[in-house]
């Protein structure tokens, strides 16, 4: 029994080792801003150059759905459009065998641009850069796949979704696997070119970039920063290659909201709402509840493929988006709508309208966030630290209830 008094010190030593080992991620989630209100943004990828009538119809219907809803400040929901600015010019490629592109400002795409501008004027679309193309042109030209060759030389613009997944990555050469890195000079030139086209077509510098397939490199990030991009949407890490199986790899991270990158600032998008994959409004509600418990924004990734193609399926998918907004506003009447750029800038500036500063709320958010740190939470459970954290959460909830009870109407 004489050594029994050593046990608490031994436990404290173990807890200290766990905290020290995971200190980087624990410090990062503490530094990450804490929101005052629940926030939800649907981020739509792959819009722009491509099928004309189907996209224009889908975009116009999305404007109608988004315009039906408002938050308590009167703001409509904002859907971001990660835009692809060009597709292959198949007939021109057939003529001389060289790569040619059709840009989004081609008269062919007038209906698509008009629908985009209609949504932007209504305040329900916010434009983001996806890429000049949703692939690296030289990699596509080098492919020997007959289906790829047919897609490249097609008479009318096709959908990049039909390309093999590795070839949809813009910032590596995936014509062979594992992928090969691109020359830095080629990357810098391509980034500046796509930024210039974005500026010319939409009259604005792209401030938010969404890497196609979330595969990009440090060189791309630096070039984006030089071209005026301020924020990069990430899944919480950066994949810099495609491995021998064609899967995104060469990862670095994890990244957190408002974390500085190479001249840019990261924002995390790691939730999905794809009705074509069976996602329903209840899934979206659960995702928002999880994110709000951590005082983080809920950014949903979705793709244009949900809304083009089979007309009946597209209508069902759009109806589920409609239902999602109705369900979320019913359960979270204080839900706030904004664009990704506005949110990122508010977090960066610590805007008190959006960012919570009270210590107790920041601590509660931090405790909730640490559960998503896989290695830390496993060690916390094994060491008994998780038990202590639960006690802290219970105490914070009790203080919060007491505070609300003692607040008298003004």
Protein Blocks (a to p, Z undefined) as FASTA:
>chain_A
ZZmmmmmmmmmmmmmmmmmmmmmmmmmmmmpccdfbdcdddddehiajddfklmmmmmmm
mmmmmmmpccfkopacdddddddfbdcdfklmmmnopacdddfklmklmmmmmmmmmmmm
nopaccddfbfblcdfklmmmpcbfklmmmmmpmbdcdfklpcfklmpmkbcfkbccddd
ddfklmmmmmmmmmmmmmmmnopacfbdcdehhiacfklmmmmmmnopabdcdehiacfb
dcfkopaehiacdddehiacehiacdddfbdcdfknopafklmmmmmmmmmmnopacddd
ddfklmgcjfklmmmmmmmmmmmmmmmmmmmmmbccddfklmmmmmmnopaklmcfbfkl
mmmmmmmmmmmmmklmmmmmmnommmmmmmmmmmmmmmmmmmmmmpccZZ
